[in-house]
Amino acid sequence: MSALASPAQLRSSFIRWSLFLVPGIVLLGFLSGTAGGGAGTPWFASLVKPSLFPPPATFGIVWSILYVLMGFALALVVTARGAPGRTAAIAAFGIQLILNLAWSPLFFGAHQISAALYLLLAIDVAVFATLLLFWRVRPLAGMLLMPYLAWVLFAAVLNWQFLEANPNADGHDVTGAVSTVTFE
């Protein structure tokens, strides 16, 4: 017997998945953001900030909103059982999320500004592909990823400007800190 789910059952499934996915994605984003020390590191403080660099509080606010939107978009796709392209859309989401979570440790932790830029370009492509695949499964899910795509495109420009303004900081600690040597 094949039965369709009722609208109430579909809503219930979406709510359950959202209650799991939204906090999970927000938590992963938070952990990634703190993995490399974030914007509070002496290395980052010593960098010349580009003119496009928004107030630091902007990043936490924007990323929190984007991770919530990503969680809801994924919940919409996960609950679209039987939809053509659903599995590919979920796989694409996983790939772009892994790339996204790798950026902060690469930029802030490893001080790899140019590698972080290349990673952001890959993220841009992965998010665009995910948005298209989500759109095919559920147009609303694709729409929910549009602010995310806009932000990572902006982030790529900002990352490039950091590289241009700080060519000697790429891969190096430019804080001027002196190592402590102890004699026994």
VOPAKOL-560283 format. One record per residue: residue in one letter; y, x, z of N, C-alpha, C, O in turn; residue number from 1. Coordinates in pm, whole numbers. Atoms other than C-alpha are relative to their C-alpha. Layout:
N
   residu      n_Y      n_X      n_Z     ca_Y     ca_X     ca_Z      c_Y      c_X      c_Z      o_Y      o_X      o_Z   num
        A        Y        X        Z        Y        X        Z        Y        X        Z        Y        X        Z   NUM
...
END
This chain:
184
   residu      n_Y      n_X      n_Z     ca_Y     ca_X     ca_Z      c_Y      c_X      c_Z      o_Y      o_X      o_Z   num
        M     -118       85        0        0        0        0      124       89        0      129      188       72     1
        S     -125      -75        9      345      129      -87      114      -91       40      141     -193      -24     2
        A     -111       83      -47      637       -9      107      127       82        5      125      201       36     3
        L     -129      -66       -8     1002       74       88       52      -12      142       26     -110      212     4
        A      -61        4     -133     1188      157      404      117      -97        0      188     -111     -100     5
        S     -113       92      -12     1436      -97      527      128       80       19      123      197       55     6
        P     -126      -71      -24     1806       -8      545       13       50      144       68      158      168     7
        A       -6      -42     -141     1775        6      925      -87      124       23      -49      214       98     8
        Q       88     -116      -14     1484      251      898       64      124      -64       54      234      -10     9
        L      -67     -112       67     1679      468      654      114       54       85      130      175       99    10
        R     -109      -43      -90     1982      475      886      -55       73      121       -1      176      162    11
        S       61      -61     -118     1759      557     1181      -50      141      -33      -33      234       46    12
        S       49     -132       42     1599      846      990      117       97      -19      110      212       23    13
        F     -118      -84       20     1940      978      886       61       42      133       99      158      150    14
        I      -58      -31     -131     2068      959     1244      -85      103       73      -32      198      130    15
        R       90      -97      -66     1761     1142     1381       16      139      -61       30      238       11    16
        W      -15     -130       66     1789     1418     1121      138       60       29      149      181       50    17
        S     -136      -49      -29     2165     1446     1179       10       56      141       74      159      163    18
        L       -3      -47     -140     2115     1480     1555      -69      134       17      -41      207      112    19
        F       69     -129       -3     1887     1775     1484       74      105      -84       98      217      -38    20
        L      -56      -97       95     2053     1940     1183      144       40       31      177      158       23    21
        V     -141      -34      -22     2423     1919     1270       16      101      113       77      206       92    22
        P      -16     -102     -105     2402     2095     1609      -72      130      -33      -25      238        4    23
        G       73     -121       36     2144     2338     1471       80       90      -93       84      212      -73    24
        I      -79      -78       95     2365     2447     1183      126       53       68      165      168       44    25
        V     -118      -46      -73     2673     2466     1407      -38      118       90       35      217       97    26
        L       46     -109      -87     2476     2683     1654      -28      127      -79       13      235      -38    27
        L       27     -118       84     2353     2915     1378      131       64      -47      144      186      -47    28
        G     -129      -52       43     2709     2949     1249       71       73      113      129      179       93    29
        F      -62      -63     -116     2837     3027     1598      -66      135       30        3      234       54    30
        L       72     -124      -28     2566     3289     1655       30      107     -104       47      225      -71    31
        S      -35      -95      107     2638     3450     1319      140       54       19      164      174        4    32
        G     -140      -41      -18     3011     3456     1389       20       97      113      112      179      110    33
        T      -13      -91     -114     2959     3637     1718      -89      123      -12      -77      216       67    34
        A       97     -109       14     2683     3870     1594       65      136      -21       21      236       36    35
        G      -64     -128       28     2916     4139     1466      121       26       86      195      122       63    36
        G     -117      -18      -85     3176     4099     1736      117      -85      -42      209     -107       36    37
        G     -105       89       47     3395     3875     1524      136       66      -15      148      189      -23    38
        A     -136      -47       25     3767     3904     1479       62       70      120      172      124      108    39
        G      -55      -64     -118     3818     4037     1831      -32      148       14        0      209      115    40
        T       39     -141       -9     3684     4383     1755      119       92      -26      211       55     -100    41
        P     -108      -96       28     3911     4689     1761        7       36     -149      116       57     -203    42
        W        1      -33      142     3802     4765     1404       80     -104      -78      165      -69     -160    43
        F      -70      105       74     3925     4429     1276      148       -4       37      233      -25      -49    44
        A     -140        1      -44     4243     4445     1485       80      110      -68      201       95      -90    45
        S      -71     -112       62     4328     4777     1320       23      -19     -150       99       57     -210    46
        L      -16       22      144     4304     4637      966      136      -60      -33      193     -136       45    47
        V     -120       63       53     4611     4550      763      -41     -139      -46     -135     -153     -124    48
        K       35      138       34     4606     4171      731       76      -41     -126      197      -22     -135    49
        P      -65       48      123     4675     4024      386       95     -116       30       86     -180      135    50
        S      -96      109      -19     4956     3773      343      -67     -137        5      -13     -230       65    51
        L       73      127       -1     4701     3494      285      -75      -26      130     -125     -137      151    52
        F       79       11     -123     4538     3556      625       61     -107       90      174      -93      138    53
        P      -53      107      -85     4576     3233      825       -8       38      148      -69      139      182    54
        P       12      -28     -143     4619     3220     1203     -147        6       41     -227      -75       -7    55
        P      141      -18      -36     4293     3337     1366      -70     -126       49     -189     -144       22    56
        A       62      123      -51     4230     3001     1536      -49      -90     -113     -139     -172      -94    57
        T       37       81      116     4202     2845     1190     -149       15      -33     -215      -83      -68    58
        F      137      -26       42     3864     3007     1127     -101      -78       84     -194     -137       29    59
        G       93       74      -86     3687     2856     1428        4     -149      -27      -99     -216      -28    60
        I      -15      142       26     3825     2512     1355      -62      -37     -135     -141     -131     -144    61
        V       49       30      135     3750     2520      982     -151       15       -7     -219      -73      -60    62
        W      144      -20        8     3401     2665     1019      -76     -105       79     -183     -148       36    63
        S       67      106      -76     3310     2411     1287       -9     -128      -83     -115     -191      -90    64
        I       -2      120       85     3413     2126     1057      -96       17     -118     -171      -75     -151    65
        L       86      -23      116     3234     2282      760     -148       -4       37     -228      -61      -37    66
        Y      140        3      -42     2909     2334      952      -45     -142       32     -160     -178        5    67
        V       33      141      -25     2919     1969     1066      -22      -72     -132     -120     -146     -148    68
        L       15       63      132     2972     1854      706     -129       46      -68     -198      -34     -131    69
        M      123      -52       59     2689     2081      591     -122      -67       62     -217     -101       -8    70
        G      112       64      -68     2457     1932      852      -20     -144      -46     -132     -186      -71    71
        F       11      138       47     2537     1575      747      -48       -4     -146     -130      -88     -182    72
        A       43       -4      141     2497     1666      378     -150       29       -9     -222      -34      -87    73
        L      144      -32        2     2157     1822      446      -81     -118       51     -187     -147       -4    74
        A       71      117      -52     2051     1518      652      -11     -108     -107     -115     -174     -118    75
        L        6       98      109     2138     1293      357     -108       36     -102     -179      -51     -151    76
        V       98      -44       99     1921     1501      125     -141       -3       58     -235      -47       -9    77
        V      133       -1      -63     1632     1544      369      -56     -142        8     -176     -161      -10    78
        T       47      138      -14     1613     1166      418      -14      -73     -133      -49     -191     -135    79
        A       14       61      133     1611     1099       43     -141       24      -52     -160       81     -160    80
        R      141      -22       37     1231     1103       29      -29      -61     -136       10     -174     -165    81
        G       37       47      132     1096     1073     -321      106       22     -107       81       -3     -225    82
        A     -106      -23       98     1425     1163     -486      -32      123      -84      -74      226      -30    83
        P       24     -117       84     1387     1394     -785       97      114       36      216       91       54    84
        G      -82     -117      -28     1513     1744     -710       27       24      148       97      119      183    85
        R      -25      -13     -144     1510     1696     -332      -48      134       55       25      199      130    86
        T       56     -125      -51     1287     1998     -262       84      119      -46      112      209       33    87
        A      -84     -109       51     1495     2227     -485      135        3       70      188      110       99    88
        A     -130        7      -69     1815     2106     -318      -12       55      142       76      129      187    89
        I       20      -50     -136     1676     2177       30      -21      152       -2       32      223       84    90
        A       22     -145       12     1558     2523      -81      131       73      -29      158      178       29    91
        A     -130      -61       32     1899     2601     -232       89        2      123      161      100      146    92
        F      -80        3     -122     2064     2494       92      -44      112       94       40      181      151    93
        G       51     -107      -87     1840     2730      289       45      138      -45       83      221       37    94
        I      -42     -130       54     1923     3021       60      148       24       26      187      132       72    95
        Q     -143      -20      -20     2298     2966       75       33       15      148      124       89      184    96
        L      -26      -12     -144     2283     2923      454      -35      140       50       39      198      130    97
        I       38     -137      -38     2099     3255      496      107       99      -45      147      187       31    98
        L     -107      -88       51     2360     3426      277      126      -16       85      190       83      122    99
        N     -118       28      -81     2639     3258      474      -10       68      136       85      132      181   100
        L       17      -55     -134     2498     3367      809       -1      153        1       20      214      106   101
        A        2     -147        8     2470     3728      688      140       59      -15      158      179        8   102
        W     -131      -55       30     2839     3761      606       69       60      123      113      174      117   103
        S      -72      -51     -119     2990     3799      956      -58      130       53       19      224       79   104
        P       53     -129      -45     2747     4069     1072       29      114      -98       52      227      -57   105
        L      -27     -103      100     2801     4255      745      146       44        4      175      163        2   106
        F     -143      -32        0     3182     4236      755       45       55      135       95      167      142   107
        F      -51      -39     -132     3259     4252     1128      -86      104       69      -34      194      135   108
        G       90      -91      -70     2951     4436     1253      -18      133      -71       -5      239      -10   109
        A       27     -122       76     2878     4685      976      124       57      -67      119      166     -124   110
        H     -128      -43       58     3241     4713      855      -12       23     -151       56      109     -206   111
        Q       25      -14      143     3119     4675      497       83     -103      -77       32     -208     -115   112
        I      -91       96       64     3418     4507      333      -42      -27     -145      -43     -142     -188   113
        S       37       21      141     3306     4563      -27     -135      -70      -11     -151     -158      -95   114
        A      130       68        4     2944     4462       40       17     -147       41      -50     -235      -13   115
        A      -26      137      -42     3076     4152      219       63      -80     -114       38     -200     -128   116
        L      -59       68      115     3281     4070      -91     -108      -38     -101     -109     -150     -152   117
        Y      110       32       92     2973     4092     -314      -87     -112       55     -132     -200      -18   118
        L       76      107      -64     2787     3877      -64       73     -134      -14       11     -236      -41   119
        L      -77      124       15     3069     3621      -75       -8      -54     -143      -13     -175     -164   120
        L       14       46      138     3047     3609     -453     -136      -67      -21     -146     -167      -92   121
        A      133       62        6     2674     3536     -419        1     -134       74      -61     -230       30   122
        I      -11      125      -75     2756     3271     -156       71     -105      -85       29     -221      -88   123
        D      -73       93       87     3007     3112     -396      -95      -64     -102      -95     -186     -120   124
        V       94       51      101     2739     3080     -665     -106      -88       66     -138     -195       14   125
        A      105       76      -68     2475     2960     -418       52     -135       51      -19     -235       42   126
        V      -57      127      -49     2705     2696     -267       27      -94     -118        1     -214     -108   127
        F      -24       83      118     2806     2572     -613     -132      -60      -50     -138     -179      -81   128
        A      131       50       45     2439     2544     -715      -53     -106       98     -108     -208       56   129
        T       46       96     -101     2356     2368     -386       77     -131      -13       18     -239       -5   130
        L      -82      120       17     2645     2126     -435      -50      -83     -119      -64     -205     -108   131
        L       50       72      117     2519     2036     -783     -135      -65       26     -158     -180      -11   132
        L      132       55      -30     2162     1989     -662        9     -114      101      -61     -214       87   133
        F      -20      108      -97     2278     1781     -363       56     -123      -71       13     -235      -44   134
        W      -64      111       72     2493     1568     -595     -105      -81      -76      -98     -204      -80   135
        R      104       70       76     2188     1486     -807      -90      -84       91     -140     -189       50   136
        V       84       74      -94     1995     1374     -500       80     -114       63       37     -230       62   137
        R      -90       98      -62     2280     1195     -322      143       47      -25      184      148       31   138
        P     -136      -43       30     2635     1215     -460       86       26      124      167      119      126   139
        L      -78      -21     -122     2783     1181     -110      -31      136       61       59      203      114   140
        A       37     -132      -54     2590     1491       -1       72      111      -76      118      207      -16   141
        G      -74      -98       80     2745     1686     -287      148        0       35      211      106       44   142
        M     -142        9      -36     3091     1558     -198       28       66      135      132      129      154   143
        L      -18      -60     -132     3044     1671      162        4      152       -6       58      216       84   144
        L       -1     -146       15     2994     2028       35      124       51      -73      145      172      -78   145
        M     -119      -44       74     3318     2036     -168       99       80       87      147      184       41   146
        P      -90      -83      -82     3539     2156      123      -59      138       30       13      237       38   147
        Y       70     -127      -25     3279     2426      195       15       92     -120       44      211     -104   148
        L      -17      -82      121     3290     2547     -165      143       51      -10      165      169      -40   149
        A     -141      -42        6     3670     2553     -157       27      112      101       97      209       70   150
        W      -25     -100     -105     3667     2752      169      -65      134      -34       -3      239      -14   151
        V       63     -129       31     3416     3016       51       64       65     -121       63      188     -133   152
        L      -76      -59      110     3613     3061     -270      127       65       55      163      175       13   153
        F     -117      -58      -66     3924     3117      -56      -41      126       78       30      226       76   154
        A       48     -115      -77     3722     3351      167      -25      121      -89        0      235      -49   155
        A       23     -111       93     3625     3561     -136      133       66      -38      142      188      -43   156
        V     -133      -55       32     3992     3601     -232       54       77      120      108      187      104   157
        L      -48      -65     -122     4080     3687      128      -75      131       25      -13      232       61   158
        N       81     -121      -17     3793     3938      151       46      108      -98       57      225      -61   159
        W      -48      -96      101     3912     4102     -172      134       59       43      158      179       28   160
        Q     -129      -50      -45     4264     4126      -29      -15       96      117       60      193      128   161
        F       26      -95     -110     4128     4292      286      -45      134      -57       -3      239       -9   162
        L       47     -124       62     3951     4546       66      115       75      -65      125      197      -52   163
        E     -115      -63       66     4267     4613     -135       97       60      102      151      169       79   164
        A      -97      -46      -99     4484     4650      177      -57      109       92       19      181      158   165
        N       65      -93      -93     4229     4865      366     -111       79      -68     -226       72      -25   166
        P      107      -69       73     4042     5087      119      -74      104       83     -192      130       59   167
        N       66     -102      -82     3968     5353      381      -80      -58      115     -149       15      185   168
        A       73       64     -110     3823     5100      625     -138      -47      -42     -219      -83       43   169
        D      128       50       51     3529     5003      403     -114       90       47     -130      202       -1   170
        G      115      -75      -50     3222     5117      592       34      100      108      -52      177      149   171
        H      -42      -98      -99     3421     5316      846       69      -67      117      124     -177      104   172
        D      -75       44     -116     3563     5272     1192      136       67       -9      147      189       -2   173
        V     -135      -55       17     3939     5312     1152       85      -23      123      208      -22      116   174
        T      -76       33     -120     4035     5234     1508       69      123       60      162      109      139   175
        G      -58     -122      -58     4118     5596     1589      -58       29      136      -10      118      206   176
        A       61      -22     -131     3896     5575     1894      -66      136        3     -118      185      -98   177
        V       58     -133      -20     3776     5902     2032     -131      -16       76     -138      -91      173   178
        S      128        4      -69     3416     5952     2133       11       77      131       81      178      141   179
        T        2      -68     -129     3354     6047     2492     -118       95        4     -231       57      -27   180
        V      106     -101      -12     3157     6365     2545      -16       32      147       82       60      217   181
        T       24      -35     -142     2996     6429     2879      -75      131        6     -163      159      -75   182
        F       66     -127      -20     2892     6768     3004      -81       -9      128      -36      -63      229   183
        E       85        7     -120     2609     6805     3246       12      126       80      -52      139      185   184
END
